[in-house]
Amino acid sequence: GSKLTVGRFRLDIRKKLLPVRVMRHWHRLHTEAVDAPSLEVFKARLDWALSNL
């Protein structure tokens, strides 16, 4: 799977930026969704994963 990393930062304002907030959820996704071969397949797998929460 594709793992994203968060850099260290001093200011709390960076914690509220979209990439930082998204990474926490990205790592919880199934590998099948993350490794989708196309955007359409990713969207379908993401919809499936979100419907099973």
PQR file with spaces between the fields and no chain letter, atoms N, CA, C, O and H, PARSE charges and radii, in Angstrom:
ATOM       1  N    GLY     1       0.810   -1.189    0.000 -0.4000 1.5000
ATOM       2  CA   GLY     1       0.000    0.000    0.000 -0.0000 2.0000
ATOM       3  C    GLY     1       0.848    1.244    0.000  0.5500 1.7000
ATOM       4  O    GLY     1       2.050    1.197    0.260 -0.5500 1.4000
ATOM       5  N    SER     2       0.231    2.327   -0.286 -0.4000 1.5000
ATOM       6  CA   SER     2       0.903    3.619   -0.299 -0.0000 2.0000
ATOM       7  C    SER     2       0.714    4.299    1.042  0.5500 1.7000
ATOM       8  O    SER     2      -0.393    4.718    1.380 -0.5500 1.4000
ATOM       9  H    SER     2      -0.746    2.366   -0.497  0.4000 1.0000
ATOM      10  N    LYS     3       1.777    4.409    1.797 -0.4000 1.5000
ATOM      11  CA   LYS     3       1.709    5.052    3.103 -0.0000 2.0000
ATOM      12  C    LYS     3       2.172    6.499    2.974  0.5500 1.7000
ATOM      13  O    LYS     3       3.152    6.786    2.286 -0.5500 1.4000
ATOM      14  H    LYS     3       2.676    4.069    1.522  0.4000 1.0000
ATOM      15  N    LEU     4       1.476    7.389    3.626 -0.4000 1.5000
ATOM      16  CA   LEU     4       1.827    8.797    3.647 -0.0000 2.0000
ATOM      17  C    LEU     4       2.460    9.108    4.987  0.5500 1.7000
ATOM      18  O    LEU     4       2.165    8.451    5.985 -0.5500 1.4000
ATOM      19  H    LEU     4       0.680    7.156    4.185  0.4000 1.0000
ATOM      20  N    THR     5       3.323   10.098    5.014 -0.4000 1.5000
ATOM      21  CA   THR     5       3.960   10.466    6.276 -0.0000 2.0000
ATOM      22  C    THR     5       3.655   11.912    6.611  0.5500 1.7000
ATOM      23  O    THR     5       3.443   12.743    5.728 -0.5500 1.4000
ATOM      24  H    THR     5       3.562   10.632    4.203  0.4000 1.0000
ATOM      25  N    VAL     6       3.639   12.193    7.889 -0.4000 1.5000
ATOM      26  CA   VAL     6       3.403   13.547    8.376 -0.0000 2.0000
ATOM      27  C    VAL     6       4.709   14.073    8.932  0.5500 1.7000
ATOM      28  O    VAL     6       5.344   13.429    9.767 -0.5500 1.4000
ATOM      29  H    VAL     6       3.812   11.519    8.607  0.4000 1.0000
ATOM      30  N    GLY     7       5.109   15.246    8.465 -0.4000 1.5000
ATOM      31  CA   GLY     7       6.303   15.866    9.007 -0.0000 2.0000
ATOM      32  C    GLY     7       6.024   16.456   10.374  0.5500 1.7000
ATOM      33  O    GLY     7       4.871   16.701   10.728 -0.5500 1.4000
ATOM      34  H    GLY     7       4.593   15.769    7.786  0.4000 1.0000
ATOM      35  N    ARG     8       7.064   16.680   11.130 -0.4000 1.5000
ATOM      36  CA   ARG     8       6.898   17.291   12.446 -0.0000 2.0000
ATOM      37  C    ARG     8       6.794   18.799   12.271  0.5500 1.7000
ATOM      38  O    ARG     8       7.435   19.372   11.390 -0.5500 1.4000
ATOM      39  H    ARG     8       8.001   16.481   10.841  0.4000 1.0000
ATOM      40  N    PHE     9       6.006   19.429   13.092 -0.4000 1.5000
ATOM      41  CA   PHE     9       5.822   20.868   12.982 -0.0000 2.0000
ATOM      42  C    PHE     9       5.563   21.455   14.354  0.5500 1.7000
ATOM      43  O    PHE     9       5.084   20.772   15.259 -0.5500 1.4000
ATOM      44  H    PHE     9       5.485   18.964   13.808  0.4000 1.0000
ATOM      45  N    ARG    10       5.883   22.717   14.496 -0.4000 1.5000
ATOM      46  CA   ARG    10       5.753   23.396   15.783 -0.0000 2.0000
ATOM      47  C    ARG    10       4.391   24.048   15.964  0.5500 1.7000
ATOM      48  O    ARG    10       3.840   24.049   17.065 -0.5500 1.4000
ATOM      49  H    ARG    10       6.272   23.272   13.761  0.4000 1.0000
ATOM      50  N    LEU    11       3.861   24.588   14.913 -0.4000 1.5000
ATOM      51  CA   LEU    11       2.631   25.358   15.029 -0.0000 2.0000
ATOM      52  C    LEU    11       1.404   24.462   14.923  0.5500 1.7000
ATOM      53  O    LEU    11       1.353   23.568   14.078 -0.5500 1.4000
ATOM      54  H    LEU    11       4.308   24.588   14.019  0.4000 1.0000
ATOM      55  N    ASP    12       0.428   24.698   15.770 -0.4000 1.5000
ATOM      56  CA   ASP    12      -0.805   23.919   15.746 -0.0000 2.0000
ATOM      57  C    ASP    12      -1.620   24.166   14.483  0.5500 1.7000
ATOM      58  O    ASP    12      -2.451   23.334   14.120 -0.5500 1.4000
ATOM      59  H    ASP    12       0.469   25.424   16.457  0.4000 1.0000
ATOM      60  N    ILE    13      -1.403   25.280   13.813 -0.4000 1.5000
ATOM      61  CA   ILE    13      -2.199   25.607   12.631 -0.0000 2.0000
ATOM      62  C    ILE    13      -2.003   24.564   11.529  0.5500 1.7000
ATOM      63  O    ILE    13      -2.930   24.303   10.763 -0.5500 1.4000
ATOM      64  H    ILE    13      -0.728   25.956   14.108  0.4000 1.0000
ATOM      65  N    ARG    14      -0.821   23.969   11.437 -0.4000 1.5000
ATOM      66  CA   ARG    14      -0.571   22.961   10.402 -0.0000 2.0000
ATOM      67  C    ARG    14      -1.378   21.699   10.638  0.5500 1.7000
ATOM      68  O    ARG    14      -1.674   20.976    9.688 -0.5500 1.4000
ATOM      69  H    ARG    14      -0.068   24.181   12.059  0.4000 1.0000
ATOM      70  N    LYS    15      -1.741   21.418   11.882 -0.4000 1.5000
ATOM      71  CA   LYS    15      -2.521   20.216   12.183 -0.0000 2.0000
ATOM      72  C    LYS    15      -3.904   20.279   11.554  0.5500 1.7000
ATOM      73  O    LYS    15      -4.557   19.250   11.383 -0.5500 1.4000
ATOM      74  H    LYS    15      -1.500   22.006   12.654  0.4000 1.0000
ATOM      75  N    LYS    16      -4.350   21.474   11.213 -0.4000 1.5000
ATOM      76  CA   LYS    16      -5.687   21.653   10.655 -0.0000 2.0000
ATOM      77  C    LYS    16      -5.700   21.669    9.132  0.5500 1.7000
ATOM      78  O    LYS    16      -6.768   21.780    8.530 -0.5500 1.4000
ATOM      79  H    LYS    16      -3.820   22.310   11.352  0.4000 1.0000
ATOM      80  N    LEU    17      -4.555   21.562    8.508 -0.4000 1.5000
ATOM      81  CA   LEU    17      -4.491   21.554    7.050 -0.0000 2.0000
ATOM      82  C    LEU    17      -5.045   20.242    6.502  0.5500 1.7000
ATOM      83  O    LEU    17      -4.942   19.197    7.144 -0.5500 1.4000
ATOM      84  H    LEU    17      -3.688   21.471    8.997  0.4000 1.0000
ATOM      85  N    LEU    18      -5.623   20.306    5.331 -0.4000 1.5000
ATOM      86  CA   LEU    18      -6.270   19.145    4.727 -0.0000 2.0000
ATOM      87  C    LEU    18      -5.353   17.925    4.607  0.5500 1.7000
ATOM      88  O    LEU    18      -5.767   16.837    5.008 -0.5500 1.4000
ATOM      89  H    LEU    18      -5.707   21.154    4.809  0.4000 1.0000
ATOM      90  N    PRO    19      -4.138   18.046    4.081 -0.5600 1.5000
ATOM      91  CA   PRO    19      -3.306   16.838    3.960  0.2800 2.0000
ATOM      92  C    PRO    19      -3.044   16.143    5.294  0.5500 1.7000
ATOM      93  O    PRO    19      -3.000   14.914    5.352 -0.5500 1.4000
ATOM      94  N    VAL    20      -2.875   16.899    6.341 -0.4000 1.5000
ATOM      95  CA   VAL    20      -2.609   16.312    7.654 -0.0000 2.0000
ATOM      96  C    VAL    20      -3.847   15.583    8.161  0.5500 1.7000
ATOM      97  O    VAL    20      -3.737   14.498    8.732 -0.5500 1.4000
ATOM      98  H    VAL    20      -2.912   17.897    6.294  0.4000 1.0000
ATOM      99  N    ARG    21      -5.020   16.167    7.959 -0.4000 1.5000
ATOM     100  CA   ARG    21      -6.263   15.534    8.412 -0.0000 2.0000
ATOM     101  C    ARG    21      -6.602   14.300    7.590  0.5500 1.7000
ATOM     102  O    ARG    21      -7.152   13.333    8.117 -0.5500 1.4000
ATOM     103  H    ARG    21      -5.109   17.049    7.495  0.4000 1.0000
ATOM     104  N    VAL    22      -6.278   14.328    6.299 -0.4000 1.5000
ATOM     105  CA   VAL    22      -6.629   13.227    5.405 -0.0000 2.0000
ATOM     106  C    VAL    22      -5.760   11.996    5.656  0.5500 1.7000
ATOM     107  O    VAL    22      -6.244   10.871    5.526 -0.5500 1.4000
ATOM     108  H    VAL    22      -5.831   15.114    5.870  0.4000 1.0000
ATOM     109  N    MET    23      -4.499   12.183    6.010 -0.4000 1.5000
ATOM     110  CA   MET    23      -3.591   11.051    6.186 -0.0000 2.0000
ATOM     111  C    MET    23      -4.084   10.054    7.217  0.5500 1.7000
ATOM     112  O    MET    23      -3.929    8.847    7.035 -0.5500 1.4000
ATOM     113  H    MET    23      -4.106   13.097    6.116  0.4000 1.0000
ATOM     114  N    ARG    24      -4.667   10.534    8.281 -0.4000 1.5000
ATOM     115  CA   ARG    24      -5.176    9.643    9.330 -0.0000 2.0000
ATOM     116  C    ARG    24      -6.216    8.686    8.744  0.5500 1.7000
ATOM     117  O    ARG    24      -6.227    7.501    9.078 -0.5500 1.4000
ATOM     118  H    ARG    24      -4.794   11.515    8.429  0.4000 1.0000
ATOM     119  N    HIS    25      -7.080    9.193    7.880 -0.4000 1.5000
ATOM     120  CA   HIS    25      -8.120    8.364    7.267 -0.0000 2.0000
ATOM     121  C    HIS    25      -7.562    7.501    6.133  0.5500 1.7000
ATOM     122  O    HIS    25      -8.021    6.380    5.914 -0.5500 1.4000
ATOM     123  H    HIS    25      -7.071   10.155    7.609  0.4000 1.0000
ATOM     124  N    TRP    26      -6.573    8.032    5.418 -0.4000 1.5000
ATOM     125  CA   TRP    26      -5.973    7.302    4.307 -0.0000 2.0000
ATOM     126  C    TRP    26      -5.384    5.978    4.787  0.5500 1.7000
ATOM     127  O    TRP    26      -5.538    4.950    4.128 -0.5500 1.4000
ATOM     128  H    TRP    26      -6.200    8.943    5.596  0.4000 1.0000
ATOM     129  N    HIS    27      -4.712    6.007    5.934 -0.4000 1.5000
ATOM     130  CA   HIS    27      -4.066    4.798    6.445 -0.0000 2.0000
ATOM     131  C    HIS    27      -5.076    3.760    6.918  0.5500 1.7000
ATOM     132  O    HIS    27      -4.724    2.590    7.068 -0.5500 1.4000
ATOM     133  H    HIS    27      -4.587    6.842    6.470  0.4000 1.0000
ATOM     134  N    ARG    28      -6.308    4.156    7.153 -0.4000 1.5000
ATOM     135  CA   ARG    28      -7.343    3.215    7.579 -0.0000 2.0000
ATOM     136  C    ARG    28      -8.044    2.537    6.405  0.5500 1.7000
ATOM     137  O    ARG    28      -8.776    1.567    6.598 -0.5500 1.4000
ATOM     138  H    ARG    28      -6.594    5.107    7.031  0.4000 1.0000
ATOM     139  N    LEU    29      -7.826    3.036    5.197 -0.4000 1.5000
ATOM     140  CA   LEU    29      -8.476    2.452    4.021 -0.0000 2.0000
ATOM     141  C    LEU    29      -7.920    1.062    3.720  0.5500 1.7000
ATOM     142  O    LEU    29      -6.767    0.754    4.024 -0.5500 1.4000
ATOM     143  H    LEU    29      -7.230    3.824    5.040  0.4000 1.0000
ATOM     144  N    HIS    30      -8.763    0.237    3.118 -0.4000 1.5000
ATOM     145  CA   HIS    30      -8.319   -1.087    2.691 -0.0000 2.0000
ATOM     146  C    HIS    30      -7.280   -0.937    1.589  0.5500 1.7000
ATOM     147  O    HIS    30      -7.327    0.014    0.808 -0.5500 1.4000
ATOM     148  H    HIS    30      -9.700    0.487    2.871  0.4000 1.0000
ATOM     149  N    THR    31      -6.360   -1.860    1.528 -0.4000 1.5000
ATOM     150  CA   THR    31      -5.313   -1.839    0.514 -0.0000 2.0000
ATOM     151  C    THR    31      -5.902   -1.879   -0.890  0.5500 1.7000
ATOM     152  O    THR    31      -5.345   -1.282   -1.811 -0.5500 1.4000
ATOM     153  H    THR    31      -6.322   -2.633    2.162  0.4000 1.0000
ATOM     154  N    GLU    32      -7.012   -2.569   -1.062 -0.4000 1.5000
ATOM     155  CA   GLU    32      -7.634   -2.664   -2.382 -0.0000 2.0000
ATOM     156  C    GLU    32      -8.056   -1.286   -2.893  0.5500 1.7000
ATOM     157  O    GLU    32      -7.955   -1.009   -4.089 -0.5500 1.4000
ATOM     158  H    GLU    32      -7.465   -3.054   -0.314  0.4000 1.0000
ATOM     159  N    ALA    33      -8.524   -0.433   -2.003 -0.4000 1.5000
ATOM     160  CA   ALA    33      -8.937    0.913   -2.415 -0.0000 2.0000
ATOM     161  C    ALA    33      -7.723    1.779   -2.715  0.5500 1.7000
ATOM     162  O    ALA    33      -7.703    2.500   -3.713 -0.5500 1.4000
ATOM     163  H    ALA    33      -8.606   -0.658   -1.032  0.4000 1.0000
ATOM     164  N    VAL    34      -6.722    1.711   -1.863 -0.4000 1.5000
ATOM     165  CA   VAL    34      -5.530    2.550   -2.033 -0.0000 2.0000
ATOM     166  C    VAL    34      -4.778    2.184   -3.311  0.5500 1.7000
ATOM     167  O    VAL    34      -4.261    3.064   -4.000 -0.5500 1.4000
ATOM     168  H    VAL    34      -6.739    1.126   -1.053  0.4000 1.0000
ATOM     169  N    ASP    35      -4.715    0.906   -3.625 -0.4000 1.5000
ATOM     170  CA   ASP    35      -3.965    0.442   -4.792 -0.0000 2.0000
ATOM     171  C    ASP    35      -4.833    0.298   -6.036  0.5500 1.7000
ATOM     172  O    ASP    35      -4.496   -0.471   -6.936 -0.5500 1.4000
ATOM     173  H    ASP    35      -5.135    0.192   -3.065  0.4000 1.0000
ATOM     174  N    ALA    36      -5.934    1.018   -6.100 -0.4000 1.5000
ATOM     175  CA   ALA    36      -6.837    0.936   -7.253 -0.0000 2.0000
ATOM     176  C    ALA    36      -6.107    1.394   -8.516  0.5500 1.7000
ATOM     177  O    ALA    36      -5.326    2.345   -8.473 -0.5500 1.4000
ATOM     178  H    ALA    36      -6.208    1.643   -5.370  0.4000 1.0000
ATOM     179  N    PRO    37      -6.359    0.721   -9.634 -0.5600 1.5000
ATOM     180  CA   PRO    37      -5.660    1.057  -10.873  0.2800 2.0000
ATOM     181  C    PRO    37      -6.148    2.344  -11.550  0.5500 1.7000
ATOM     182  O    PRO    37      -5.445    2.896  -12.396 -0.5500 1.4000
ATOM     183  N    SER    38      -7.335    2.823  -11.190 -0.4000 1.5000
ATOM     184  CA   SER    38      -7.856    4.040  -11.816 -0.0000 2.0000
ATOM     185  C    SER    38      -8.686    4.824  -10.802  0.5500 1.7000
ATOM     186  O    SER    38      -9.040    4.309   -9.742 -0.5500 1.4000
ATOM     187  H    SER    38      -7.906    2.374  -10.502  0.4000 1.0000
ATOM     188  N    LEU    39      -8.983    6.051  -11.136 -0.4000 1.5000
ATOM     189  CA   LEU    39      -9.781    6.898  -10.257 -0.0000 2.0000
ATOM     190  C    LEU    39     -11.194    6.347  -10.101  0.5500 1.7000
ATOM     191  O    LEU    39     -11.759    6.380   -9.008 -0.5500 1.4000
ATOM     192  H    LEU    39      -8.695    6.470  -11.997  0.4000 1.0000
ATOM     193  N    GLU    40     -11.760    5.844  -11.183 -0.4000 1.5000
ATOM     194  CA   GLU    40     -13.115    5.295  -11.116 -0.0000 2.0000
ATOM     195  C    GLU    40     -13.177    4.087  -10.179  0.5500 1.7000
ATOM     196  O    GLU    40     -14.116    3.952   -9.395 -0.5500 1.4000
ATOM     197  H    GLU    40     -11.301    5.817  -12.071  0.4000 1.0000
ATOM     198  N    VAL    41     -12.183    3.222  -10.264 -0.4000 1.5000
ATOM     199  CA   VAL    41     -12.134    2.044   -9.394 -0.0000 2.0000
ATOM     200  C    VAL    41     -11.923    2.485   -7.950  0.5500 1.7000
ATOM     201  O    VAL    41     -12.536    1.936   -7.036 -0.5500 1.4000
ATOM     202  H    VAL    41     -11.420    3.332  -10.902  0.4000 1.0000
ATOM     203  N    PHE    42     -11.054    3.477   -7.744 -0.4000 1.5000
ATOM     204  CA   PHE    42     -10.826    3.995   -6.392 -0.0000 2.0000
ATOM     205  C    PHE    42     -12.125    4.530   -5.794  0.5500 1.7000
ATOM     206  O    PHE    42     -12.444    4.242   -4.641 -0.5500 1.4000
ATOM     207  H    PHE    42     -10.555    3.923   -8.487  0.4000 1.0000
ATOM     208  N    LYS    43     -12.875    5.312   -6.579 -0.4000 1.5000
ATOM     209  CA   LYS    43     -14.135    5.873   -6.085 -0.0000 2.0000
ATOM     210  C    LYS    43     -15.128    4.777   -5.713  0.5500 1.7000
ATOM     211  O    LYS    43     -15.797    4.861   -4.683 -0.5500 1.4000
ATOM     212  H    LYS    43     -12.615    5.546   -7.516  0.4000 1.0000
ATOM     213  N    ALA    44     -15.221    3.750   -6.553 -0.4000 1.5000
ATOM     214  CA   ALA    44     -16.148    2.648   -6.276 -0.0000 2.0000
ATOM     215  C    ALA    44     -15.741    1.915   -5.004  0.5500 1.7000
ATOM     216  O    ALA    44     -16.588    1.587   -4.173 -0.5500 1.4000
ATOM     217  H    ALA    44     -14.678    3.682   -7.390  0.4000 1.0000
ATOM     218  N    ARG    45     -14.453    1.659   -4.855 -0.4000 1.5000
ATOM     219  CA   ARG    45     -13.974    0.951   -3.662 -0.0000 2.0000
ATOM     220  C    ARG    45     -14.089    1.814   -2.418  0.5500 1.7000
ATOM     221  O    ARG    45     -14.354    1.301   -1.331 -0.5500 1.4000
ATOM     222  H    ARG    45     -13.765    1.925   -5.530  0.4000 1.0000
ATOM     223  N    LEU    46     -13.894    3.114   -2.565 -0.4000 1.5000
ATOM     224  CA   LEU    46     -14.053    4.026   -1.435 -0.0000 2.0000
ATOM     225  C    LEU    46     -15.510    4.070   -0.993  0.5500 1.7000
ATOM     226  O    LEU    46     -15.799    4.029    0.203 -0.5500 1.4000
ATOM     227  H    LEU    46     -13.679    3.530   -3.448  0.4000 1.0000
ATOM     228  N    ASP    47     -16.428    4.154   -1.952 -0.4000 1.5000
ATOM     229  CA   ASP    47     -17.859    4.129   -1.616 -0.0000 2.0000
ATOM     230  C    ASP    47     -18.219    2.851   -0.872  0.5500 1.7000
ATOM     231  O    ASP    47     -18.975    2.882    0.098 -0.5500 1.4000
ATOM     232  H    ASP    47     -16.193    4.188   -2.924  0.4000 1.0000
ATOM     233  N    TRP    48     -17.672    1.726   -1.332 -0.4000 1.5000
ATOM     234  CA   TRP    48     -17.944    0.445   -0.681 -0.0000 2.0000
ATOM     235  C    TRP    48     -17.393    0.450    0.746  0.5500 1.7000
ATOM     236  O    TRP    48     -18.069    0.007    1.675 -0.5500 1.4000
ATOM     237  H    TRP    48     -17.058    1.702   -2.121  0.4000 1.0000
ATOM     238  N    ALA    49     -16.170    0.949    0.918 -0.4000 1.5000
ATOM     239  CA   ALA    49     -15.552    0.966    2.247 -0.0000 2.0000
ATOM     240  C    ALA    49     -16.324    1.881    3.196  0.5500 1.7000
ATOM     241  O    ALA    49     -16.508    1.542    4.365 -0.5500 1.4000
ATOM     242  H    ALA    49     -15.622    1.308    0.163  0.4000 1.0000
ATOM     243  N    LEU    50     -16.773    3.028    2.710 -0.4000 1.5000
ATOM     244  CA   LEU    50     -17.503    3.968    3.566 -0.0000 2.0000
ATOM     245  C    LEU    50     -18.895    3.454    3.910  0.5500 1.7000
ATOM     246  O    LEU    50     -19.424    3.764    4.977 -0.5500 1.4000
ATOM     247  H    LEU    50     -16.624    3.304    1.760  0.4000 1.0000
ATOM     248  N    SER    51     -19.484    2.679    3.023 -0.4000 1.5000
ATOM     249  CA   SER    51     -20.815    2.143    3.316 -0.0000 2.0000
ATOM     250  C    SER    51     -20.763    1.016    4.346  0.5500 1.7000
ATOM     251  O    SER    51     -21.785    0.668    4.936 -0.5500 1.4000
ATOM     252  H    SER    51     -19.054    2.427    2.156  0.4000 1.0000
ATOM     253  N    ASN    52     -19.591    0.453    4.562 -0.4000 1.5000
ATOM     254  CA   ASN    52     -19.433   -0.647    5.514 -0.0000 2.0000
ATOM     255  C    ASN    52     -18.871   -0.190    6.855  0.5500 1.7000
ATOM     256  O    ASN    52     -18.371   -1.015    7.621 -0.5500 1.4000
ATOM     257  H    ASN    52     -18.761    0.736    4.083  0.4000 1.0000
ATOM     258  N    LEU    53     -18.939    1.078    7.150 -0.4000 1.5000
ATOM     259  CA   LEU    53     -18.427    1.574    8.443 -0.0000 2.0000
ATOM     260  C    LEU    53     -19.392    1.279    9.559  0.5500 1.7000
ATOM     261  O    LEU    53     -19.126    1.623   10.711 -0.5500 1.4000
ATOM     262  H    LEU    53     -19.345    1.748    6.528  0.4000 1.0000
